Structures are given as structure tokens and as C-alpha cells.
Amino acid sequence: MTNFVNMDMFSNYQKYIDNEQELRENIRLVVREIEHLAKDAQIKLQIIHSDLSQISGACGSARKLIEACAEKYVKLATLVPPGQYYRYSDHWTYITQRLIFLIALVIYLEAGFLVTRETVAEMLGLKTKPGEGFHLDVEDYLLGILQLASELSRFATNSVTMGDYERPLNISHFIGDLNTGFRLLNLKNDGLRKRFDALKYDVKKIEEVVYDVSIRGLSNKDKDGEQSAAPVE
């Protein structure tokens, strides 16, 4: 009797499915290792909200964990077939954004400026151009940076609680510049645009902290005779 369906074809399909599942599972295992390291780094950095004297040590510890993440990304890059980055990128997109945020926070705490995408890529052992393989996507970088604004708005409030009345003003200037920079972009990504829309609330929250410090006369600049503007409604 003639077979109208080639059964070997389905056997080959099953092999493909098995290989695909195995590859995705191997990717998930490495991503989970990265997630664990990133979680530890974030825990280390949470000390900034309760003890300003521990900032330097927390940044140093976080850097070591980020370096360990870079080693995992090297391993991850070897698993992803050439030219198929975006086919599997949903596995690591979120955690990469989280690491971008953590790196940006460390750099801000240490030096007070915004880390570039190129520096983030270097710290994670990634490329910057899609054609070069496993790379740091521009939108992932921007989404990670936007997470920084929320953390700094919280930091500004807690800094006042801990008696540092100048830090909120510095944070306000930084976030103001960040807001201006993002306004130069014509954002097409829905998720990125929605997250940027939330930035104005972070800006307003920080402005309210600065205004409160000002009217209470706690800032050294206010004591020297300078006045701060009221927060924008």
C-alpha cells in the first residue's frame, strides 16, 4: 500500500522541535544565572537608601557581580545561532534592561554622569552593532536608563531623611537633563514611549523634594541666599 504522507518528514520535524527546545532551555539556564547575579547586585545597592557611607562599598560589590554577568553573556552568545539574535532575545531582554539600570546607577553614584551605551556594552561584554552578533540593543539601553529615574527619585527623598540636603538638588539637575535628552527623541516603541511618559512624574517628585528642602532652609545654597523655584505643577 502506498503511503501518501512521508513519515520520515515528521521524524525530521520532531528532531527540529527537540533541538529547538533544548537550545531554549540552555539559554534559559544561563539567563537564570544572570538574573541571580543581577538580583544580588541590586540588593547590594539598596544600602544607599539607608546608609550613605556605604555607597562606595556597595558600588564596588555591584561591579564585581556585573563582571560575573559579563562572563555569562559570553556563554550566552555562544548558544545563539548566528543571525538569530532577535529570535531568542525575549529570554534576556528584561534582565539586560535591569543590568543597564544597575550599571547606570553605579556610574551615577561614583561619578555623577550618565553612562553611555558603549560603556554599558563594554562592561557586559556585548557588541554595539547588530551586524556584529550578540549586541546591546538601543531600545534596551534607553529602557534601562529610564529605570534609573525612578530609583533616583526615591534616593532623593531618602537622602533628605538621612540629612543630605544637597544631593536632591544634584539629582534634580541630572534628571532634568535626562528628561531634556529624551524629549529630543521621536519614540516609536510603545513600551519605551509609555515608560518615558512616566519620567515626568519622577521629575515632579524630585522637584517637590528640592522645593521642600528649600522652603525649610536646609540647603547650604539657600543659606547663602540663593532661592529655589517651586515645583512645576
KEROSE-631678 format. One record per atom (N, C-alpha, C, O): x, y, z; residue number from 1. Coordinates in steps of 0.05 Angstrom, whole numbers, plus 32768, in hexadecimal, padded with zeros to 4 digits. Layout:
N
      u      v      w     i
      X      Y      Z   NUM
...
# end
This chain:
233
      u      v      w     i
   8011   7FE8   8000     1
   8000   8000   8000     1
   8011   8019   8000     1
   8025   801B   800F     1
   800A   802C   7FEF     2
   801A   8044   7FEC     2
   8014   8057   8003     2
   7FFD   805C   800A     2
   8029   8063   800F     3
   8026   8077   8024     3
   8024   8092   8017     3
   8036   809A   8009     3
   800F   80A0   801D     4
   800B   80BB   8011     4
   8019   80D1   8021     4
   801B   80E7   8018     4
   8022   80C9   8039     5
   8031   80DC   804A     5
   804C   80D1   8051     5
   804E   80BA   805A     5
   8060   80E0   804D     6
   807B   80D7   8053     6
   8080   80DA   8071     6
   8083   80F0   807C     6
   8081   80C3   807F     7
   8084   80C3   809C     7
   80A0   80CD   80A5     7
   80A3   80D7   80BB     7
   80B4   80C8   8094     8
   80CF   80D2   809A     8
   80CF   80F0   809E     8
   80DE   80FB   80AD     8
   80BE   80FE   808E     9
   80BC   811B   8090     9
   80B4   8124   80AC     9
   80BF   8137   80B7     9
   80A1   8115   80B8    10
   8098   811C   80D3    10
   80AD   8115   80E8    10
   80B0   8122   80FC    10
   80BD   8100   80E2    11
   80D3   80F9   80F4    11
   80E8   8110   80F5    11
   80F3   8116   810A    11
   80EC   811B   80DD    12
   80FF   8131   80DC    12
   80F5   814A   80EA    12
   8104   8159   80F7    12
   80DA   814E   80E8    13
   80CE   8164   80F6    13
   80D1   8161   8114    13
   80D6   8175   8122    13
   80CE   8149   811E    14
   80D1   8144   813A    14
   80ED   8149   8144    14
   80F1   8153   815A    14
   8100   8142   8133    15
   811C   8147   813A    15
   8121   8165   813C    15
   812F   816F   814E    15
   8115   8174   812A    16
   8118   8191   812A    16
   810C   819D   8143    16
   8117   81AE   8150    16
   80F3   8193   814A    17
   80E6   819D   8162    17
   80F6   8196   817B    17
   80F8   81A7   818D    17
   8100   817E   817D    18
   8111   8176   8194    18
   8129   8187   8197    18
   8130   8190   81AD    18
   8137   818D   8180    19
   814F   819D   8181    19
   8148   81BA   8189    19
   8157   81C7   8198    19
   8132   81C4   817F    20
   8129   81DF   8186    20
   8123   81E1   81A4    20
   812B   81F4   81B1    20
   8115   81CE   81AE    21
   810F   81CE   81CB    21
   8128   81CC   81DC    21
   812A   81D9   81F1    21
   813A   81BB   81D3    22
   8153   81B9   81E2    22
   8163   81D3   81E2    22
   816E   81DA   81F7    22
   8164   81E0   81CB    23
   8172   81F9   81C9    23
   8166   820E   81DB    23
   8174   821C   81EA    23
   814B   8211   81DB    24
   813E   8224   81EB    24
   8142   821E   8209    24
   8144   8231   8219    24
   8142   8205   8210    25
   8146   81FE   822C    25
   8163   8205   8235    25
   8167   820F   824B    25
   8176   8201   8223    26
   8192   8209   822A    26
   8194   8227   822D    26
   81A3   8231   823E    26
   8186   8235   821C    27
   8186   8253   821E    27
   817A   825B   8238    27
   8184   826D   8245    27
   8163   824F   823F    28
   8155   8256   8258    28
   8167   8251   8270    28
   8166   8260   8284    28
   8177   823C   8270    29
   8188   8236   8286    29
   819D   824C   828B    29
   81A2   8253   82A1    29
   81A9   8255   8275    30
   81BD   826A   8277    30
   81B0   8285   8280    30
   81BB   8293   8290    30
   8198   828A   8275    31
   818A   82A3   827C    31
   8183   82A3   829A    31
   8185   82B7   82A7    31
   817B   828C   82A4    32
   8175   828A   82C1    32
   818E   8290   82D2    32
   818C   829C   82E7    32
   81A5   8287   82C8    33
   81BE   828D   82D6    33
   81C3   82AC   82D7    33
   81CC   82B7   82EB    33
   81BE   82B8   82C0    34
   81C1   82D5   82BE    34
   81AD   82E3   82D0    34
   81B4   82F7   82DE    34
   8195   82DA   82D1    35
   8180   82E5   82E2    35
   8188   82E4   82FF    35
   8183   82F7   830F    35
   8193   82CD   8307    36
   819C   82CA   8323    36
   81B2   82DE   832A    36
   81B1   82EA   8340    36
   81C5   82E1   8318    37
   81DB   82F4   831D    37
   81D0   8311   831E    37
   81D9   8321   832F    37
   81BE   8318   830C    38
   81B3   8332   830B    38
   81A3   8338   8325    38
   81A3   834F   832F    38
   8194   8324   832E    39
   8185   8328   8347    39
   8198   832D   835E    39
   8192   833F   836F    39
   81AE   831F   8360    40
   81C1   8324   8375    40
   81CD   8340   8373    40
   81D0   834D   8388    40
   81D2   8349   835B    41
   81DD   8364   8357    41
   81C9   8379   8360    41
   81D1   838D   836D    41
   81B0   8375   8359    42
   819B   8388   8361    42
   8198   8389   8380    42
   8194   839E   838B    42
   819A   8372   838C    43
   8198   8370   83A9    43
   81AF   8380   83B6    43
   81AB   838F   83C9    43
   81C7   837D   83AB    44
   81DE   838B   83B5    44
   81DA   83A9   83B4    44
   81E1   83B8   83C6    44
   81CE   83B2   839D    45
   81CB   83CF   8399    45
   81B4   83DB   83AA    45
   81B2   83F4   83AC    45
   81A3   83CB   83B4    46
   818C   83D5   83C4    46
   8196   83E3   83DE    46
   8186   83F2   83EA    46
   81AE   83DE   83E6    47
   81B9   83EA   83FE    47
   81BA   8409   83FC    47
   81BB   8417   8410    47
   81BB   8413   83E3    48
   81BD   8430   83DF    48
   81A4   843E   83EA    48
   81A6   8456   83F0    48
   818E   8430   83ED    49
   8176   843D   83F7    49
   8175   843E   8416    49
   8162   8449   8421    49
   8189   8432   8423    50
   8189   8432   8440    50
   81A3   843B   844C    50
   81A4   8441   8464    50
   81B9   843A   843D    51
   81D3   8441   8448    51
   81E5   844C   8432    51
   81F1   843D   8423    51
   81E7   8466   8431    52
   81F7   8473   841C    52
   8215   846D   841D    52
   8223   846E   8409    52
   821E   8466   8435    53
   823B   845F   8438    53
   8242   8445   842A    53
   825A   8440   8426    53
   822F   8435   8423    54
   8234   841B   8417    54
   8233   841C   83F8    54
   8235   8407   83EB    54
   822F   8433   83ED    55
   822C   8435   83D0    55
   8244   842A   83C0    55
   8240   841A   83AE    55
   825C   8432   83C8    56
   8274   8429   83BA    56
   8277   840B   83BB    56
   827C   83FE   83A6    56
   8273   83FF   83D2    57
   8276   83E2   83D5    57
   8260   83D4   83C5    57
   8266   83BF   83B9    57
   8248   83DE   83C5    58
   8232   83D2   83B6    58
   8237   83D2   8398    58
   8232   83BF   838A    58
   8242   83E8   838F    59
   8249   83EA   8372    59
   825E   83D6   836B    59
   825D   83CA   8355    59
   8272   83D3   837C    60
   8288   83C0   8377    60
   827D   83A4   8375    60
   8285   8394   8364    60
   826C   839D   8388    61
   8260   8382   8388    61
   824F   837D   8370    61
   8250   8368   8364    61
   8240   8391   8368    62
   822E   838F   8351    62
   823F   838B   8337    62
   8238   837C   8326    62
   8255   839A   8335    63
   8267   8397   831E    63
   8271   837B   831A    63
   8272   8371   8304    63
   8278   836E   8330    64
   8282   8352   832F    64
   826D   8340   8324    64
   8272   832D   8315    64
   8254   8344   832D    65
   823E   8333   8324    65
   8238   8338   8307    65
   8230   8326   82F8    65
   823A   8351   82FF    66
   8236   8358   82E3    66
   824B   834B   82D1    66
   8245   8342   82BB    66
   8264   834B   82DB    67
   8279   833D   82CC    67
   8273   8320   82C8    67
   8278   8314   82B3    67
   8267   8313   82DD    68
   825F   82F7   82DB    68
   8249   82F4   82C6    68
   8248   82DF   82B8    68
   8237   8308   82C4    69
   8222   8307   82B0    69
   822E   8307   8294    69
   8224   82FA   8282    69
   8243   8317   8291    70
   8250   8319   8277    70
   825A   82FE   826D    70
   8258   82F8   8256    70
   8264   82EE   8280    71
   826E   82D3   8279    71
   8256   82C2   8270    71
   8259   82B1   825E    71
   823F   82C6   827C    72
   8228   82B6   8274    72
   821D   82BE   8259    72
   8214   82AE   8249    72
   8220   82D8   8252    73
   8218   82E1   8238    73
   822A   82D5   8222    73
   8220   82D0   820C    73
   8243   82D2   8228    74
   8255   82C5   8215    74
   824B   82A8   820F    74
   824B   829F   81F8    74
   8243   829B   8224    75
   8239   8280   8222    75
   821E   8280   8212    75
   821A   826E   8202    75
   820E   8293   8218    76
   81F4   8295   820A    76
   81F8   829A   81EC    76
   81E9   828F   81DC    76
   820B   82AB   81E6    77
   8211   82B1   81C9    77
   8219   8298   81BA    77
   8213   8296   81A2    77
   8226   8285   81C7    78
   822E   826D   81B9    78
   8217   825A   81B3    78
   8218   8249   81A1    78
   8201   825E   81C2    79
   81EA   824C   81BE    79
   81D8   8256   81A8    79
   81CB   8246   819A    79
   81D7   8270   81A3    80
   81C4   827B   818F    80
   81D0   8278   8173    80
   81E6   8282   816E    80
   81C2   826B   8161    81
   81CC   8267   8146    81
   81D0   8282   8138    81
   81C1   8295   813D    81
   81E4   8284   8127    82
   81E9   829D   8118    82
   81D0   82A7   810A    82
   81C2   8298   80FD    82
   81CB   82C1   810C    83
   81B4   82CD   80FE    83
   8199   82C9   810B    83
   8185   82D0   80FF    83
   8199   82BC   8123    84
   817F   82B6   812F    84
   817C   82C3   814B    84
   816E   82B9   815C    84
   8189   82D9   814E    85
   8188   82E8   8168    85
   816B   82EE   8170    85
   8163   82E8   8186    85
   815C   82FA   815D    86
   8141   8303   8164    86
   812D   82EC   8167    86
   8118   82EF   8172    86
   8134   82D5   815C    87
   8123   82BE   815F    87
   8121   82B5   817C    87
   810C   82AB   8185    87
   8137   82B8   818B    88
   8138   82AF   81A7    88
   813B   82C5   81BB    88
   813C   82C0   81D3    88
   813B   82DE   81B2    89
   8141   82F5   81C3    89
   812D   82F9   81D9    89
   8133   8306   81ED    89
   8114   82EE   81D6    90
   8100   82F1   81EB    90
   8109   82E4   8206    90
   80FF   82EB   821B    90
   811C   82D2   8204    91
   8126   82C4   821C    91
   8136   82D7   822E    91
   8136   82D5   8246    91
   8145   82E9   8222    92
   8158   82FA   8231    92
   8153   8318   8230    92
   8161   8327   823D    92
   813E   8320   8222    93
   8139   833D   821F    93
   8134   834A   823A    93
   8141   835E   8240    93
   8123   833F   824B    94
   811C   834C   8264    94
   8134   834E   8277    94
   813A   8363   8283    94
   8143   8338   827A    95
   815A   8338   828C    95
   8170   834A   8282    95
   817F   8356   8292    95
   8173   834C   8268    96
   8187   835E   825D    96
   8180   837B   8263    96
   8191   838B   826B    96
   8166   8382   8261    97
   815D   839D   8269    97
   8163   83A2   8286    97
   816B   83B8   828E    97
   815E   838E   8297    98
   8163   8391   82B3    98
   8180   8396   82B9    98
   8187   83A6   82CA    98
   8192   8388   82AB    99
   81AF   838B   82AE    99
   81B8   83A7   82A5    99
   81C9   83B3   82B1    99
   81AC   83B0   828F   100
   81B2   83CB   8285   100
   81AC   83E0   829B   100
   81BC   83F2   82A0   100
   8195   83DC   82A8   101
   818D   83EE   82BE   101
   81A1   83ED   82D4   101
   81A9   8401   82DF   101
   81AA   83D4   82DC   102
   81BC   83D1   82F2   102
   81D8   83DE   82EB   102
   81E4   83EB   82FC   102
   81E1   83DA   82D3   103
   81FA   83E6   82CA   103
   81F7   8405   82CB   103
   8209   8412   82D4   103
   81E1   840F   82C0   104
   81DD   842C   82C0   104
   81DC   8437   82DC   104
   81E6   844D   82E1   104
   81D0   8428   82EF   105
   81CF   8431   830B   105
   81EB   8432   8317   105
   81F2   8445   8325   105
   81FB   841D   8312   106
   8216   841C   831D   106
   8226   8434   8312   106
   8234   8441   8322   106
   8225   8438   82F8   107
   8235   844E   82EC   107
   822C   8469   82F7   107
   823C   847A   82FC   107
   8212   846D   82FA   108
   8208   8486   8305   108
   8212   848A   8321   108
   821B   84A0   8328   108
   8210   8475   8332   109
   8218   8478   834D   109
   8236   847D   8350   109
   823F   848C   8361   109
   8245   8472   833E   110
   8263   8475   833F   110
   826C   848F   8332   110
   827E   849C   833C   110
   825F   8497   831C   111
   826A   84AD   830C   111
   8256   84C3   8307   111
   825E   84DA   8300   111
   823C   84BE   8309   112
   8228   84D3   8306   112
   821F   84D8   82EA   112
   8211   84EC   82E5   112
   8227   84C7   82D6   113
   821E   84CC   82BB   113
   8210   84B3   82B0   113
   8210   849E   82BC   113
   8203   84B7   8298   114
   81F5   84A1   828B   114
   8208   848F   827C   114
   8217   8499   826B   114
   8207   8476   8281   115
   8218   8463   8273   115
   820E   8460   8256   115
   81F6   8461   8250   115
   8221   845D   8244   116
   821A   845A   8227   116
   8214   843D   8221   116
   821B   842A   822F   116
   8206   8439   820B   117
   8200   841E   8202   117
   8219   840F   81FC   117
   821B   83F7   8201   117
   822D   841C   81F1   118
   8246   840F   81EB   118
   8254   8404   8204   118
   825F   83EE   8204   118
   8253   8414   821A   119
   8260   840B   8233   119
   8250   83F4   823F   119
   825C   83E1   8249   119
   8236   83F5   823E   120
   8226   83DF   8248   120
   822C   83C5   8238   120
   822F   83B0   8244   120
   822D   83C8   821E   121
   8233   83B0   820D   121
   824E   83A5   8214   121
   8251   838C   8216   121
   8262   83B6   8219   122
   827D   83AD   8220   122
   827D   839E   823B   122
   828A   838A   823E   122
   826E   83A9   824E   123
   826D   839D   8269   123
   825F   8382   8268   123
   8264   8371   8279   123
   824C   837E   8255   124
   823E   8365   8253   124
   824A   8352   823E   124
   8240   833C   823A   124
   825F   835B   8231   125
   826C   834B   821D   125
   825B   8347   8204   125
   825C   8333   81F7   125
   824C   835C   81FD   126
   823A   835B   81E6   126
   8243   836D   81CF   126
   8254   837F   81D4   126
   8239   8368   81B8   127
   823F   8379   81A1   127
   822B   8390   81A1   127
   8217   8390   81AF   127
   8230   83A5   8190   128
   821D   83BB   818D   128
   820F   83BB   8172   128
   81FA   83C8   816F   128
   821A   83AC   815F   129
   820D   83AB   8144   129
   8200   8390   8140   129
   820C   837B   8145   129
   81E6   8390   8138   130
   81D8   8376   8133   130
   81E6   8363   8121   130
   81E5   834B   8124   130
   81F4   836E   810D   131
   8201   835D   80F9   131
   8219   834E   8105   131
   8223   833B   80F9   131
   8222   8356   811D   132
   8239   8349   8129   132
   8230   8331   813B   132
   8242   8324   8146   132
   8216   832C   813C   133
   820D   8315   814C   133
   81FF   831C   8165   133
   81ED   832D   8165   133
   8206   8310   817B   134
   81F9   8315   8195   134
   81FF   8331   819E   134
   8216   8337   81A4   134
   81EB   8342   819F   135
   81F0   835E   81A3   135
   81DD   836A   81B8   135
   81CA   835D   81C1   135
   81E2   8383   81BE   136
   81D1   8393   81D1   136
   81BE   83A4   81C0   136
   81C7   83B7   81B3   136
   81A5   839D   81C0   137
   8191   83AB   81B0   137
   818C   83C8   81BB   137
   818D   83CC   81D3   137
   8188   83DB   81A9   138
   8185   83F7   81B1   138
   816C   83FA   81C3   138
   816E   8408   81D7   138
   8156   83EE   81BC   139
   813E   83F1   81CB   139
   8140   83E4   81E7   139
   8135   83EF   81FA   139
   814F   83CE   81E9   140
   8154   83C3   8203   140
   8164   83D6   8215   140
   815F   83D9   822D   140
   8178   83E3   8208   141
   8188   83F7   8217   141
   8176   840E   8221   141
   8178   8415   8239   141
   8165   8418   8210   142
   8154   842E   8218   142
   8140   8427   822E   142
   813C   8436   8240   142
   8135   840F   822C   143
   8122   8405   8240   143
   8130   8401   825B   143
   8125   8406   8270   143
   8149   83F7   825A   144
   8159   83F4   8273   144
   815F   840F   8280   144
   815E   8411   8298   144
   8165   8423   826F   145
   816B   843D   827A   145
   8153   844A   8287   145
   8155   8458   829B   145
   813B   8445   827B   146
   8123   8450   8287   146
   811D   8444   82A2   146
   8110   8451   82B3   146
   8126   842C   82A7   147
   8122   8420   82C2   147
   8133   842F   82D7   147
   812C   8430   82EE   147
   8149   843B   82CD   148
   815A   844A   82DF   148
   814B   8462   82EC   148
   814F   8469   8303   148
   813A   846F   82DC   149
   812C   8487   82E6   149
   811B   8480   82FE   149
   811A   8490   8311   149
   810D   846A   82FD   150
   80FC   8462   8314   150
   810C   845D   832D   150
   8104   8465   8343   150
   8123   8450   8329   151
   8134   844A   8340   151
   8140   8463   834C   151
   8142   8466   8365   151
   8147   8476   833B   152
   8153   848F   8345   152
   813E   84A1   8353   152
   8145   84B0   8365   152
   8125   849F   834A   153
   8110   84AF   8358   153
   810D   84A5   8374   153
   8109   84B4   8387   153
   810E   848A   8377   154
   810D   847F   8392   154
   8125   8486   83A2   154
   8123   848C   83BA   154
   813D   8486   8395   155
   8156   848C   83A3   155
   8156   84A9   83AC   155
   8160   84AF   83C2   155
   814A   84BB   839D   156
   8149   84D7   83A4   156
   8139   84DB   83BF   156
   8142   84E9   83D0   156
   8123   84CD   83C0   157
   8112   84CE   83D9   157
   8121   84C3   83F1   157
   8122   84CF   8406   157
   812E   84AC   83ED   158
   813B   849F   8403   158
   8155   84AE   840C   158
   815D   84AD   8423   158
   8161   84BC   83F9   159
   8179   84CC   83FF   159
   8172   84E1   8413   159
   8181   84E7   8426   159
   815B   84EE   840F   160
   8152   8503   8422   160
   814D   84F7   843E   160
   8155   8503   8452   160
   8141   84E0   843E   161
   813C   84D2   8457   161
   8156   84CC   8466   161
   8157   84CD   847F   161
   816B   84C7   8457   162
   8185   84C1   8463   162
   8196   84DA   8467   162
   81AE   84D8   846F   162
   818B   84F1   8462   163
   8199   850A   8468   163
   81AA   8515   8452   163
   81B9   8528   8457   163
   81A9   850A   843A   164
   81B8   8515   8423   164
   81A5   8526   8413   164
   8194   851C   8404   164
   81A7   8541   8417   165
   8194   8553   840A   165
   819D   855E   83EF   165
   818E   856B   83E1   165
   81B6   8558   83E8   166
   81C1   8561   83CE   166
   81BC   854D   83B8   166
   81B9   8554   83A1   166
   81BC   8534   83BF   167
   81BA   851F   83AB   167
   81A0   8521   839A   167
   81A2   851E   8382   167
   8189   8527   83A6   168
   8171   8529   8396   168
   8173   853E   8380   168
   8169   853A   836A   168
   8182   8554   8385   169
   8185   8569   8371   169
   8196   855E   835A   169
   8190   8563   8342   169
   81AB   854F   8360   170
   81BC   8543   834B   170
   81AC   852F   833B   170
   81AE   852E   8322   170
   819C   851F   8348   171
   818B   850C   833B   171
   8177   851A   8329   171
   8172   8511   8312   171
   816C   8530   8332   172
   8158   853F   8323   172
   8165   854A   8309   172
   8158   8548   82F4   172
   817D   8554   830A   173
   818B   855D   82F2   173
   8190   8547   82DF   173
   818C   8549   82C7   173
   8198   8530   82E9   174
   819E   8519   82D9   174
   8185   850F   82CA   174
   8185   850B   82B2   174
   816F   850B   82DA   175
   8157   8501   82CE   175
   814A   8515   82BB   175
   813E   850E   82A7   175
   814E   852F   82C1   176
   8145   8544   82AF   176
   8152   8542   8294   176
   8146   8544   827F   176
   816D   853E   8294   177
   817C   853B   827B   177
   8173   8521   826D   177
   8171   8521   8254   177
   816F   850C   827C   178
   8166   84F3   8270   178
   814B   84F6   8262   178
   8147   84EC   824C   178
   8139   8504   826F   179
   811F   8509   8264   179
   8121   8519   824A   179
   8113   8513   8237   179
   8133   852D   824A   180
   8137   853D   8232   180
   8142   852C   821B   180
   8139   852E   8204   180
   8154   851A   8222   181
   8160   8508   820E   181
   814B   84F6   8201   181
   814A   84F3   81E9   181
   813A   84EA   8212   182
   8125   84D8   8207   182
   8111   84E7   81F6   182
   8105   84DC   81E4   182
   810C   8501   81FC   183
   80F9   8511   81ED   183
   8103   8516   81D0   183
   80F4   851E   81BF   183
   811D   8512   81CC   184
   8128   8515   81B1   184
   8122   84FE   819F   184
   8126   84FF   8187   184
   8119   84E8   81AB   185
   8114   84CF   819C   185
   80F7   84CE   8192   185
   80E5   84D6   81A0   185
   80F4   84C3   817B   186
   80D9   84BE   8170   186
   80D4   84A0   8174   186
   80DB   848F   8163   186
   80C8   849A   818B   187
   80C6   847E   8193   187
   80AF   8470   8185   187
   8098   8479   8186   187
   80B5   8459   8179   188
   80A1   8449   816B   188
   8099   8430   817A   188
   8082   8427   8178   188
   80AB   8426   818A   189
   80A6   840E   819A   189
   8091   8415   81B0   189
   8095   8427   81C0   189
   807B   8406   81B0   190
   8065   840C   81C3   190
   806E   840A   81E1   190
   8069   841B   81F1   190
   807D   83F4   81E7   191
   8087   83F0   8202   191
   809A   8406   820A   191
   8099   840F   8221   191
   80AB   840E   81F8   192
   80BE   8423   81FE   192
   80B0   843E   8202   192
   80B7   844D   8214   192
   809C   8444   81F1   193
   808E   845D   81F3   193
   807E   845E   820D   193
   807D   8473   821A   193
   8071   8448   8215   194
   8062   8448   822E   194
   8074   844B   8246   194
   806E   8459   8259   194
   808C   843F   8245   195
   809F   8442   825B   195
   80AA   845E   825D   195
   80AF   8469   8272   195
   80AE   846A   8245   196
   80B7   8486   8245   196
   80A1   8498   8250   196
   80A7   84AC   825E   196
   8088   8493   824B   197
   8072   84A3   8256   197
   8072   84A3   8274   197
   806A   84B6   8281   197
   807C   848D   8280   198
   807D   848B   829D   198
   8094   849C   82A8   198
   8095   84A1   82C0   198
   80A7   84A3   8297   199
   80BE   84B3   82A1   199
   80B6   84CD   82AC   199
   80C3   84D7   82BF   199
   80A1   84D9   82A2   200
   8098   84F4   82AB   200
   8090   84F2   82C9   200
   8092   8506   82D7   200
   8085   84DB   82D1   201
   807E   84D8   82ED   201
   8096   84D6   82FF   201
   8096   84E0   8316   201
   80AB   84C9   82F5   202
   80C4   84C8   8304   202
   80D0   84E4   8306   202
   80DA   84EC   831C   202
   80CF   84F3   82F0   203
   80D9   850F   82F1   203
   80CA   8520   8305   203
   80D6   852E   8315   203
   80B0   851E   8305   204
   809F   852D   8317   204
   80A5   8525   8334   204
   80A6   8537   8346   204
   80A7   850B   833A   205
   80AC   8502   8355   205
   80C7   850E   8360   205
   80C8   8516   8377   205
   80DB   850D   834F   206
   80F5   8518   8357   206
   80F4   8536   835C   206
   80FF   8541   836F   206
   80E5   8544   834A   207
   80E2   8561   834D   207
   80D4   8568   8368   207
   80DA   857C   8375   207
   80C1   8557   836F   208
   80B3   855C   8389   208
   80C5   8558   83A1   208
   80C3   8566   83B4   208
   80D8   8545   839E   209
   80EB   8540   83B4   209
   80FE   8559   83B6   209
   8103   8562   83CC   209
   8107   8562   839F   210
   8119   857A   839F   210
   810B   8592   83AA   210
   8116   85A2   83B9   210
   80F2   8596   83A2   211
   80E2   85AD   83AC   211
   80DE   85AB   83CA   211
   80E0   85C0   83D7   211
   80D9   8593   83D4   212
   80D5   8590   83F1   212
   80EE   8597   8400   212
   80ED   85A3   8415   212
   8105   858E   83F5   213
   811F   8594   8402   213
   8123   85B2   8402   213
   812E   85BD   8415   213
   811C   85BE   83EC   214
   8120   85DB   83E8   214
   8110   85EC   83FC   214
   811B   85FD   8409   214
   80F6   85E6   83FE   215
   80E5   85F7   840F   215
   80EB   85F2   842D   215
   80E4   8603   843E   215
   80F8   85DC   8433   216
   8100   85D7   844E   216
   811B   85E2   8455   216
   8124   85E2   846C   216
   8128   85ED   8440   217
   8142   85F9   8444   217
   8158   85E5   844B   217
   816B   85EC   8459   217
   8156   85CD   8441   218
   8169   85B8   8448   218
   8181   85B7   8435   218
   8196   85AD   843D   218
   817E   85C1   841D   219
   8193   85C0   840A   219
   81A8   85D5   840F   219
   81A1   85EC   8417   219
   81C1   85CF   840C   220
   81D7   85E2   8410   220
   81D5   85F9   83FD   220
   81DB   8610   8403   220
   81CB   85F3   83E4   221
   81C8   8609   83D0   221
   81B3   861D   83D9   221
   81B5   8635   83D5   221
   819E   8612   83E5   222
   8189   8624   83EF   222
   8193   8635   8406   222
   818C   864C   8409   222
   81A4   8629   8416   223
   81AF   8638   842D   223
   81C2   864E   8423   223
   81C5   8662   8431   223
   81CD   864A   840B   224
   81DF   865E   8400   224
   81CF   8674   83F1   224
   81DA   8687   83E6   224
   81B4   8671   83F1   225
   81A4   8686   83E5   225
   8197   867F   83CB   225
   8188   868F   83C0   225
   819D   8667   83C0   226
   8190   865F   83A7   226
   8175   8653   83AC   226
   8171   8647   83C2   226
   8163   8656   839A   227
   8148   864C   839D   227
   8142   8637   8387   227
   814B   863A   8371   227
   8133   8623   838F   228
   812C   860E   837B   228
   810F   8613   8373   228
   80FF   861D   8383   228
   8109   860D   835A   229
   80EE   8611   834F   229
   80DB   85FC   835A   229
   80E3   85E6   8362   229
   80C2   8603   835B   230
   80AD   85F0   8363   230
   80AB   85DA   834E   230
   80B1   85DF   8337   230
   80A2   85C2   8356   231
   809F   85AC   8343   231
   808B   85B3   832D   231
   8077   85C1   8333   231
   808F   85A9   8315   232
   807C   85AE   82FF   232
   8063   859D   8304   232
   8065   8585   8309   232
   804C   85AA   8301   233
   8033   859B   8304   233
   802C   858D   82EA   233
   8017   857F   82E9   233
# end
